[in-house]
Amino acid sequence: DAEICMMAADTMEKLGIARGDYVVRVNNRKVLDGVMEAIGLGGDENAGRRLTVLRAIDKFDKFGVQGVGQLLMDGRKDESGDFTKGAGLSHGHANVVLNVLSPYGPGEDVWKRLESLAANSIVGREGLDELHAIAKLVEAAGYGADQIRIDPSVVRGLEYYTGPVYE
């Protein structure tokens, strides 16, 4: 997975896209699964709600914190008046998920925030370990955060993603 991210960065530069005009963003679905376990959405009985939460997170770039917050709770009405039913999370649980997505300030350690939210889950810990491995390989190969960046908002809204995800 690290090699795919590096290849994507190399390809963009070979196509003439300047460094700084692109970034390969990478996350791990297991980390998000760990966060969802932490708020009580583990197990097969919650698979549908987890998918609704993941689809809401996947809209972060489009709707931002407020719109995703609405989708995590009761739902969101768009400009046309169409209503999308939410995941039904409580305000507190929605805030836990939003804390993963909220913008990281300059110098803020993304790992500390992710570990505080997902490390108490076995699957969350696996995801963090896999994400750390990717980050170490990318850094050792000389790629910077201006090329490849850990981004907890990368989800990919489909069910079949189970590990690293990137865009």
Secondary structure, DSSP 8 states (H G I E B T S, - for coil): -HHHHHHHHHHHHHTT--TTS--EEEEEHHHHHHHHHHTT--SGGGHHHHHHHHHHHTTHHHHHHHHHHHHHTTEEE-TTS-EEE-----HHHHHHHHHHHS---TT--HHHHHHHHHTTSHHHHHHHHHHHHHHHHHHHTT--TTTEEE-TT---SSTT--SEEE-
